[in-house]
């Protein structure tokens, strides 16, 4: 069983940086999709139930998830732009 180790002082190459940026963008985009799926699910349940109790759940969910999505997009948009530029810059990616 071999372990991959990084020697002290080893520099990051461009391909590894692009790969890490890609993983970060994919994780944040997945969180965005799951957040929207959560809001949609609560909205469908609230519409089917039609009670004030589920309307309150929908209102609080939209409030909190909207705040979460705004922070998520604040990180996702610049990282996606950086990923596009880095893929253009590094030809091996």
N, CA and C atoms as a LAMMPS dump frame, in Angstrom:
ITEM: TIMESTEP
0
ITEM: NUMBER OF ATOMS
279
ITEM: BOX BOUNDS ff ff ff
-5.0000000000000000e+02 5.0000000000000000e+02
-5.0000000000000000e+02 5.0000000000000000e+02
-5.0000000000000000e+02 5.0000000000000000e+02
ITEM: ATOMS id mol type element x y z
1 1 1 N 0.848 -1.166 0
2 1 2 C 0 0 0
3 1 3 C 0.9 1.237 0
4 2 1 N 0.803 2.045 -1.01
5 2 2 C 1.67 3.218 -1.084
6 2 3 C 0.878 4.466 -0.728
7 3 1 N 1.539 5.357 -0.046
8 3 2 C 0.924 6.623 0.314
9 3 3 C 1.559 7.724 -0.51
10 4 1 N 0.718 8.622 -0.964
11 4 2 C 1.209 9.745 -1.751
12 4 3 C 1.539 10.89 -0.809
13 5 1 N 2.772 11.306 -0.818
14 5 2 C 3.18 12.383 0.065
15 5 3 C 3.648 13.56 -0.765
16 6 1 N 3.504 14.725 -0.182
17 6 2 C 3.963 15.952 -0.83
18 6 3 C 5.201 16.421 -0.092
19 7 1 N 6.274 16.576 -0.821
20 7 2 C 7.528 17.013 -0.21
21 7 3 C 7.406 18.472 0.22
22 8 1 N 8.099 18.798 1.258
23 8 2 C 8.079 20.17 1.752
24 8 3 C 8.702 21.088 0.707
25 9 1 N 8.005 22.166 0.382
26 9 2 C 8.511 23.111 -0.592
27 9 3 C 8.106 22.786 -2.022
28 10 1 N 7.323 21.737 -2.231
29 10 2 C 6.882 21.406 -3.584
30 10 3 C 5.855 22.448 -4.035
31 11 1 N 6.017 22.904 -5.258
32 11 2 C 5.136 23.953 -5.774
33 11 3 C 3.9 23.342 -6.403
34 12 1 N 2.814 24.078 -6.327
35 12 2 C 1.588 23.649 -6.98
36 12 3 C 1.688 23.939 -8.468
37 13 1 N 1.323 22.981 -9.27
38 13 2 C 1.298 23.239 -10.706
39 13 3 C -0.098 23.723 -11.097
40 14 1 N -0.195 24.242 -12.299
41 14 2 C -1.449 24.847 -12.754
42 14 3 C -2.589 23.862 -12.856
43 15 1 N -2.288 22.638 -13.244
44 15 2 C -3.335 21.637 -13.399
45 15 3 C -3.989 21.311 -12.063
46 16 1 N -3.196 21.222 -11.018
47 16 2 C -3.743 20.926 -9.693
48 16 3 C -4.606 22.083 -9.184
49 17 1 N -4.197 23.304 -9.453
50 17 2 C -4.984 24.461 -9.033
51 17 3 C -6.325 24.488 -9.763
52 18 1 N -6.302 24.202 -11.07
53 18 2 C -7.546 24.169 -11.837
54 18 3 C -8.453 23.06 -11.326
55 19 1 N -7.887 21.93 -10.976
56 19 2 C -8.678 20.812 -10.463
57 19 3 C -9.336 21.182 -9.131
58 20 1 N -8.601 21.829 -8.249
59 20 2 C -9.162 22.236 -6.955
60 20 3 C -10.249 23.293 -7.156
61 21 1 N -10.026 24.239 -8.052
62 21 2 C -11.059 25.234 -8.355
63 21 3 C -12.305 24.57 -8.918
64 22 1 N -12.111 23.594 -9.781
65 22 2 C -13.251 22.874 -10.343
66 22 3 C -14.056 22.154 -9.27
67 23 1 N -13.363 21.501 -8.344
68 23 2 C -14.056 20.824 -7.253
69 23 3 C -14.837 21.815 -6.399
70 24 1 N -14.237 22.96 -6.103
71 24 2 C -14.917 23.965 -5.294
72 24 3 C -16.165 24.484 -5.999
73 25 1 N -16.061 24.741 -7.291
74 25 2 C -17.221 25.231 -8.053
75 25 3 C -18.308 24.165 -8.093
76 26 1 N -17.935 22.908 -8.304
77 26 2 C -18.93 21.84 -8.369
78 26 3 C -19.631 21.641 -7.025
79 27 1 N -18.895 21.739 -5.941
80 27 2 C -19.499 21.587 -4.608
81 27 3 C -20.468 22.732 -4.332
82 28 1 N -20.062 23.963 -4.641
83 28 2 C -20.951 25.099 -4.405
84 28 3 C -22.172 25.053 -5.309
85 29 1 N -22.011 24.611 -6.554
86 29 2 C -23.157 24.49 -7.449
87 29 3 C -24.107 23.392 -6.971
88 30 1 N -23.572 22.329 -6.413
89 30 2 C -24.413 21.268 -5.853
90 30 3 C -25.19 21.773 -4.649
91 31 1 N -24.543 22.559 -3.792
92 31 2 C -25.245 23.152 -2.655
93 31 3 C -26.353 24.092 -3.118
94 32 1 N -26.1 24.837 -4.183
95 32 2 C -27.115 25.726 -4.735
96 32 3 C -28.308 24.926 -5.241
97 33 1 N -28.049 23.856 -5.967
98 33 2 C -29.137 23.027 -6.49
99 33 3 C -29.937 22.377 -5.361
100 34 1 N -29.264 21.895 -4.34
101 34 2 C -29.974 21.287 -3.212
102 34 3 C -30.796 22.309 -2.441
103 35 1 N -30.303 23.535 -2.342
104 35 2 C -31.053 24.595 -1.669
105 35 3 C -32.333 24.923 -2.429
106 36 1 N -32.218 25.036 -3.743
107 36 2 C -33.398 25.317 -4.547
108 36 3 C -34.376 24.152 -4.522
109 37 1 N -33.866 22.934 -4.471
110 37 2 C -34.726 21.76 -4.366
111 37 3 C -35.477 21.749 -3.035
112 38 1 N -34.808 22.158 -1.98
113 38 2 C -35.449 22.233 -0.668
114 38 3 C -36.583 23.244 -0.662
115 39 1 N -36.335 24.423 -1.204
116 39 2 C -37.381 25.448 -1.248
117 39 3 C -38.545 24.974 -2.107
118 40 1 N -38.256 24.353 -3.231
119 40 2 C -39.321 23.856 -4.088
120 40 3 C -40.15 22.775 -3.424
121 41 1 N -39.494 21.892 -2.684
122 41 2 C -40.217 20.825 -1.99
123 41 3 C -41.135 21.396 -0.916
124 42 1 N -40.644 22.335 -0.136
125 42 2 C -41.467 22.967 0.9
126 42 3 C -42.617 23.736 0.254
127 43 1 N -42.368 24.373 -0.89
128 43 2 C -43.43 25.114 -1.572
129 43 3 C -44.516 24.176 -2.082
130 44 1 N -44.143 23.034 -2.605
131 44 2 C -45.146 22.07 -3.08
132 44 3 C -45.955 21.524 -1.914
133 45 1 N -45.3 21.193 -0.819
134 45 2 C -46.021 20.698 0.359
135 45 3 C -46.957 21.77 0.898
136 46 1 N -46.493 23.018 0.952
137 46 2 C -47.335 24.11 1.453
138 46 3 C -48.541 24.327 0.547
139 47 1 N -48.356 24.189 -0.747
140 47 2 C -49.47 24.354 -1.673
141 47 3 C -50.469 23.206 -1.545
142 48 1 N -49.983 21.993 -1.372
143 48 2 C -50.881 20.847 -1.237
144 48 3 C -51.641 20.863 0.082
145 49 1 N -50.943 21.214 1.151
146 49 2 C -51.596 21.247 2.469
147 49 3 C -52.532 22.444 2.579
148 50 1 N -52.072 23.592 2.152
149 50 2 C -52.91 24.785 2.156
150 50 3 C -53.236 25.341 3.531
151 51 1 N -52.451 25.016 4.542
152 51 2 C -52.722 25.52 5.887
153 51 3 C -51.745 26.645 6.219
154 52 1 N -52.103 27.421 7.217
155 52 2 C -51.247 28.525 7.623
156 52 3 C -49.941 27.998 8.206
157 53 1 N -49.987 26.797 8.801
158 53 2 C -48.794 26.203 9.397
159 53 3 C -47.715 25.983 8.326
160 54 1 N -48.09 25.423 7.191
161 54 2 C -47.127 25.179 6.129
162 54 3 C -46.751 26.469 5.421
163 55 1 N -47.631 27.446 5.422
164 55 2 C -47.286 28.752 4.851
165 55 3 C -46.178 29.412 5.673
166 56 1 N -46.227 29.233 6.99
167 56 2 C -45.171 29.776 7.851
168 56 3 C -43.854 29.044 7.588
169 57 1 N -43.929 27.719 7.413
170 57 2 C -42.718 26.96 7.071
171 57 3 C -42.119 27.456 5.759
172 58 1 N -42.965 27.7 4.771
173 58 2 C -42.483 28.175 3.478
174 58 3 C -41.845 29.556 3.61
175 59 1 N -42.481 30.431 4.358
176 59 2 C -41.947 31.786 4.52
177 59 3 C -40.588 31.769 5.217
178 60 1 N -40.451 30.989 6.272
179 60 2 C -39.17 30.951 6.976
180 60 3 C -38.102 30.24 6.137
181 61 1 N -38.501 29.209 5.399
182 61 2 C -37.541 28.511 4.55
183 61 3 C -37.023 29.418 3.46
184 62 1 N -37.918 30.163 2.817
185 62 2 C -37.49 31.081 1.758
186 62 3 C -36.584 32.164 2.329
187 63 1 N -36.88 32.63 3.516
188 63 2 C -36.06 33.666 4.135
189 63 3 C -34.642 33.172 4.412
190 64 1 N -34.531 32.025 5.074
191 64 2 C -33.215 31.513 5.435
192 64 3 C -32.434 31.001 4.233
193 65 1 N -33.102 30.288 3.36
194 65 2 C -32.413 29.747 2.197
195 65 3 C -32.035 30.871 1.233
196 66 1 N -32.852 31.905 1.154
197 66 2 C -32.489 33.059 0.326
198 66 3 C -31.216 33.727 0.808
199 67 1 N -31.074 33.846 2.106
200 67 2 C -29.843 34.402 2.67
201 67 3 C -28.656 33.486 2.386
202 68 1 N -28.858 32.181 2.539
203 68 2 C -27.807 31.208 2.253
204 68 3 C -27.396 31.259 0.789
205 69 1 N -28.371 31.345 -0.111
206 69 2 C -28.079 31.391 -1.547
207 69 3 C -27.346 32.67 -1.912
208 70 1 N -27.686 33.783 -1.263
209 70 2 C -26.973 35.023 -1.574
210 70 3 C -25.497 34.919 -1.201
211 71 1 N -25.197 34.323 -0.051
212 71 2 C -23.796 34.118 0.333
213 71 3 C -23.116 33.098 -0.581
214 72 1 N -23.86 32.077 -0.958
215 72 2 C -23.328 31.052 -1.838
216 72 3 C -22.975 31.629 -3.201
217 73 1 N -23.838 32.459 -3.74
218 73 2 C -23.567 33.074 -5.033
219 73 3 C -22.433 34.089 -4.954
220 74 1 N -22.273 34.715 -3.795
221 74 2 C -21.164 35.641 -3.608
222 74 3 C -19.823 34.921 -3.765
223 75 1 N -19.771 33.666 -3.361
224 75 2 C -18.544 32.882 -3.531
225 75 3 C -18.502 32.171 -4.882
226 76 1 N -19.663 31.721 -5.371
227 76 2 C -19.697 30.888 -6.57
228 76 3 C -19.387 31.664 -7.844
229 77 1 N -19.916 32.858 -7.983
230 77 2 C -19.726 33.617 -9.225
231 77 3 C -18.255 33.97 -9.464
232 78 1 N -17.536 34.526 -8.478
233 78 2 C -16.112 34.798 -8.735
234 78 3 C -15.281 33.523 -8.933
235 79 1 N -15.605 32.465 -8.194
236 79 2 C -14.859 31.219 -8.374
237 79 3 C -15.089 30.626 -9.759
238 80 1 N -16.313 30.73 -10.269
239 80 2 C -16.594 30.227 -11.605
240 80 3 C -15.834 31.038 -12.656
241 81 1 N -15.798 32.356 -12.487
242 81 2 C -15.022 33.191 -13.403
243 81 3 C -13.548 32.866 -13.34
244 82 1 N -13.051 32.655 -12.138
245 82 2 C -11.648 32.286 -11.968
246 82 3 C -11.357 30.921 -12.586
247 83 1 N -12.31 30.002 -12.493
248 83 2 C -12.145 28.69 -13.104
249 83 3 C -12.073 28.805 -14.627
250 84 1 N -12.927 29.635 -15.209
251 84 2 C -12.899 29.814 -16.657
252 84 3 C -11.573 30.416 -17.117
253 85 1 N -11.113 31.431 -16.407
254 85 2 C -9.844 32.063 -16.774
255 85 3 C -8.684 31.104 -16.57
256 86 1 N -8.709 30.342 -15.481
257 86 2 C -7.596 29.429 -15.223
258 86 3 C -7.574 28.278 -16.224
259 87 1 N -8.738 27.823 -16.69
260 87 2 C -8.743 26.779 -17.722
261 87 3 C -8.208 27.315 -19.041
262 88 1 N -8.463 28.572 -19.309
263 88 2 C -7.908 29.187 -20.507
264 88 3 C -6.414 29.38 -20.36
265 89 1 N -5.98 29.753 -19.165
266 89 2 C -4.572 30.049 -18.915
267 89 3 C -3.724 28.79 -18.917
268 90 1 N -4.223 27.73 -18.279
269 90 2 C -3.485 26.48 -18.196
270 90 3 C -4.015 25.564 -19.284
271 91 1 N -3.191 25.214 -20.224
272 91 2 C -3.632 24.424 -21.368
273 91 3 C -3.821 22.955 -21.058
274 92 1 N -3.22 22.458 -19.988
275 92 2 C -3.263 21.031 -19.689
276 92 3 C -4.543 20.596 -19.02
277 93 1 N -5.381 21.525 -18.568
278 93 2 C -6.562 21.169 -17.775
279 93 3 C -7.656 20.596 -18.572
